[in-house]
C-alpha cells in the first residue's frame, strides 16, 4: 500500500489550489478561518461558485454532470478547499440525497432534481431524526398514507422531524416516512422528497447553546406529496437510508477541517502566550498525532478504492474518531483563550466589543464553537451506537 501521492495527483492538487485561491471570496475565507458566523448567502454564494464550475457535485460521476474524479482526487479537492478557508459545503443536497437519487431514483427524478442540486440553486434539508428516533432511525413514526384521487396518487404526510440542520433555509426535504407497520420496523419505511413550500409544513427553529438556530423542528400536518416523489420502492427506504448514512458519517469525520483548525489552535496559543508552555504544547502534539492517524485511515480507504480492493466499512470508525477530534481542538482553544473565552453574549459579539475593539478577535467565537461541537459525538448516529456497529461489522463480534 503506497500512501504517497503520484506526480499526476500533486499536479491535480496544484490546479485545485490555484482555482480556489482565485475564486474563493476573501470575506468568506476570513469568516471561516476565524470561525465567524456564516450567513445563508455566504454558504449559497460559495455553492453557486462551485456549481458554475461543475464542482459542487465533486463526488458525482460524469454521467450525472460531475467531474468523474477518483477517490484520491475528491480527497485532494476537499483538503484544498478546507485549508483555503472555504465553507464546508452544505451536504444534504450534493453529498447525501443526490447519490440516493442517482442510485435508486428513476430517470425522470434524476432529470428533475439533480440539476438544481449541482448548480447550488436549490437548498435541501434532511428529515431523518424524530423525538425518540435519533440513532434508532428504524423507529420513525412520521406517517405517509398513500391515497388516490382524481388528480392522481399522492401521500398524506403527518408527523414531526427534529434537529433538522438549517431547515429554516430548506426548499426541499428528503424524509424517512412510515408507510407500513407490518413486519420489522425497517421494512415499513419509505424515502420521500417533499417540497417545503407545501401547505401544512411548519418549521420551528431551536436556538442552541451557541445562540444560533442551527437546527429546527419540522411539522407535517396533512401535507400532500405527489406519489412520483417516492424514491425507489415503497417500504424499501431503509436500504436507501443506509446508503446515505455512510456518506454522512464519513463527511462528519472531516479530517481536512481538523487540519485547518489545528493551525488555528496554534495561532491562538501563540497569540495568548501559552504556546511556549511545554505541557500545553504536548496536548497540541497529541492532537496532531491523532489527526495524522485519522488522515492515514482515510488514505488507507482511498488506496483500497483506487486499487479496486474491497475496503472495510469504516464509516463508523471515521465518524467516532473525527467527532472526538473536533471536540478536543475546541477544548484546547478554550484552554488557550483562558477566562476571556468563557464569556459568550451573542448581542455583545454582534456589537463587536468582544472582537477587534479589545484586540482579541480570535477569542470571540471560541465559546460558540465549543458549545456547537458538543453535538458531534451524538448526531449522525451516536458514537456509542457506532461502536456497536463497528464491533458487529468490522470485528465480527
N, C-alpha and C positions, 0 to 999 in steps of 0.2 A: 504494500500500500504506500503510494507516494503522495504526501500531503503538500508538496511544493507545487506552486503554480507554474505552468508552462510559459514560454515566451509569448505565445498567442494570447494566453489568458492575462498576462501582465499588460500586453498592448490593449486588450479589451478594457482592463481596469483604467488605463490612462485615458482612453477615449471617453469612458463614462465620467471620470473625474473632470475632464475638460468641459464636457457638456453641462454638467451640474453647476460648475463654477460660473459658467456663462449664463445660465438660465434660472438659477435659484434666486428669488428676490432677497436682497440683503436684509430688509426689515424682518422678513420671516425667519431667516437664518439667525439673526440676533435674538429673536424671541426664543427659538429652540435652544440655542447654546446657553441661554440664561434662564431657562425654564419659566419664561413669562407666558401668560395666558394667550392661547391662540384662539382667534375668533373663527366662526363658521367660514367667513370669507377667506381668511388666511388658509385654512385647510382646503377649501374648494379651489382657491386660486392655484395652489400647487398641483392639485389633482388635474385641473384643466391644462396646465403646462405640460404635465406628463402625458395627458391624453392626446394633446396636439402632436406629440412626438410618436405616439403609439406605444408608450411605455407605462401607462397606468396599469395595463394588464401585462406586466413584465413577466409573469409566470405563464402566460397563455400560449398555446400552440399557434402556429401561423394560420391554420385553417379557420380560427376564430378571430383573427385580426391581431394576434400578439406577435412579438418578435421571434418566438420559437427558440428562445435561449435554452441552453442546457442548465443543469443544476449548479455548476460552478459559476457560470455567467450570472445567473439570478442572484447567487450569494454575493458576488462582487458588486453588482448593481446596488443591492440593499446596503452593503457596507459603505460604499462611496457616498450614497445619499445620506446615511446616518452621520458619518464623520463630517460631512459638509454642513450639517445643521438643517437638513430638510425635515419637514414634519413627517411623522410616521403616517403613511397612507391609511386613511380610514378603511379598515379591511373588509367591512361587511359586504360591499359590492364586488370589488375586483378579486379579493383573495378567498372569500368564503362562498357567497351564493353563486358567483359566476362558474366556478368549477362544477358545482352541482347541476347547474343548467346545461353546461357542456356535456356532462356525463350522462344525465338522466332526463333532461328536457327534450322535447321534440323540436323539429326544425323550425316550426313557427314560433315557438317560445324563444329559441336561440336568436332568431332574426328580430324578434320584438324587443328583448330585454338587453342583450349583450352590447349593442352599440352605445346605449346611454350610459352603461357602466364603464365601457372603455374610454369614453370621452370625458368622464368626470362630471357630466351634467346632472346625473340622477343620483340622489343620496339614498342609500339603502340602510335599513336598520335590521337588527336581529331579534326575533321573537321566540326565544327558547325558554328561559327561566320563568317560573311562576312562584308565587308564595307556596312553599312546601315542595317545590320541584326545581331544585337547583342542580346539584351534582347528580341527583337521581332524576334525570330527564324523562325516564320511561314512565314516570307517574304524572305527566302533564294532564291537566283536566280541561283546558280550553277546548270547547266543543265546536265541531263543524258538522252540520247536518245537511246532507245533500237533498235538494228538492227540485222538482220540475215545475215549470210554468210556461205560459205562452211565449215568454221572452227567452226561454231556454233553460238549461240546467244551471244551477248555482248552489253555493253553500251558504248557510246562515251560521255565522260565527258568533259565539258568546263565550265570554271568559276574560281572563286577565293575564297579561305578561308583566314582568317586573325586572328591574335592573337593566332596562333597555338602554344601552350606551348611546348617548347623543340622539336619542329618539325624538327629541324636540325638533330636530332638523330633518327627520326622516320623510321621504316622499313615497317610498315603498318599503315594505317589511316582509321578510320571509319568516314564516311561522310553522312551528310544530303544533298540530291540532289533533284532537282525538276524534276519530271518525268511527271507532268501534270499541266496545267494552268486552268483546268476546276473546277468549284465549289469553295468552300472556300480554302484559301491558304493552310490550314493544310492538306487538302485531297489530295494534289498533291505532297507530299514529300515521298521519299524512303530512306532506310537505306542501304548504300553500303560500302563494305570493299574493300580497294584499296591498292595494292602493291605499295609502294612509289618508287620502282625502275623502275616502268613502264615508258616507253618513253612518253615525254610530260609533266612531272611533274617538276616544278621548285620551289625550296624553297629559300626564301629570308629573312635572319634574320633581325629583327627590334631591334636595340640597345635601351634599356630603360634608364631611368634616373640614374639607378644604374650602368650603364656601361656594363651590360650583355645582350647578345642577347637571352633572355629567350623566347621570342615569335617570330613568323615568319609569313610571307605571304606565302601561297602555291598556285601556279597557275596550272591549268589543261588546257592543250591545246591538244584537240582531244585525250585524254587518253582512251585507250581501256581497258575495265574491263569486265571479263567474267560474264555472267548473273548468274552463280552459286554463285557469291559473293554477291548477293542480300539477305539480311536478311528478312525473312518473306515474306509478300506480297508486290507487287508494290503499291505505293501510300498509304501505311499504316505506313510509317516511323515515323509519328508524334506520334503515340501511343508508339512506341519503344523509341523515344527520351524522352518522358515524364518519362518513366520507368527509363531511365538512369539519367536524371536530378535530381531525388530525391536522388540518390546515390551521385551525385556531390555536391549538396548543403549541405547535411549532412556532407560530407567529408571536405568542406570548413570551417565549424564551428570549427572543430579540437580542442576540449576542452583540449585534452591531451597535445598538443603543447603549448597551452596557460599556462597550469600549469608549464610546463618546463620553458617557457620564463619568467614567474613571478619570479621564483627563480633566473634566470639570471639578471633580473631587480634589485632584491635585492642585488646581488653580485656587480653589477655596482655601485649602490647607496652607498654601504658601501665603495667600493674602492675609490670613488670620494668624500667621506666625507659628503654626503648630507643625509644619512640615519637618522642622528640624528636631522634633520630639521623636526619638527613635522608637518608642513604644507605639506611638500613633502611626509612624511610617511602617512599622511592622504590620499593622492592621491593613494599611493600604496594599502592602505587598501580598498579604494573604488573599485579599480580594482580587488582586491582579492575577494571581496564580489560578484562582477559581474561574475567572473569566477566560484565561487561556485554555484551561481544561474544557470549559464549555465549548469554546471555539473548536478545539480538537475533536470533540464529539460531533459537532456539526460537520466538520470537514470529513470525518470518517464516513458519515452518512452520505455526503456528496460524492466521495470517492467510490463508494459502493454503487451508487446510482450511475455514475459516469462509466464504470466498468461493466454495467449490466448485471451485477450481482444483486441478489435479494438482500436488502439491508434489514436489520432488526427494526421492529416497530418501536422507535424510541421517542415518539412524540411526547409521551408522558414523562419520560426522563428529562427531556429538554425543558418541558414546562416546569417541572419541580425545581430543577437547578436554576433555570433562568429567573423564575419569580423570586427565589430566595436571594439571588444576587442583587436584584433590583431593590429589595428591601434593605439589604446590607449597605449598598452605597448611599441610600437615602439616610440611613442611621449615621454613617460616618460623616456625611456632610453636616448633619445636625450637630454632631460632636465637635466638628471643626469650627462651626459657627459659634458655639458656646451659647451663653444666655441670650444673646441677641437673636438667635434663630428660633427661640421659643415663641416669641410674640407673634401672633397671627391675627391681625384685624383687617379684614378684607377691605373695608371702607378706607382705612388709613393707607393700605397699599395702593389703592386706586388714586389716592390723593398724592402719593409719591413720597411721603415722609419716611418710609422705611427703605427707600431706594437711594437714588443719586443725591437727594438732599442731605443725607447723613453720610455719604461716601461709602455705602456698603450695599451696592445694588445686588451683589452676589448673595447676600444674606436673605433678602426679602422673600423669595419664593420657597425657602428651604422647608418651612413647616408645612406648606401646602403640598409640596412634593412628598414629604414623609407621610402625611395623612393619606394622600391619594394612593400611594403604593402599598398600603396595608392590605388592599383588596387582592393583590396579585396572586397570593397563595390560595385564594378561595375561588375566584371566577375562572371560567373555562374548565371546571371540574376541580374541586379542592385537591390540594396536594395529598391529603390522606387517602382520598379515593384513587388518585393517580398511583400511589404506592401499591395499592391493592391490585390495580390493573397491571403494573409492571411485574409484580410477583406472579401473576397468573399467565401473562403472555410472553414475558421475556425469560423469567427464571423457571417457568413451568411448574410452579408450586401453587 
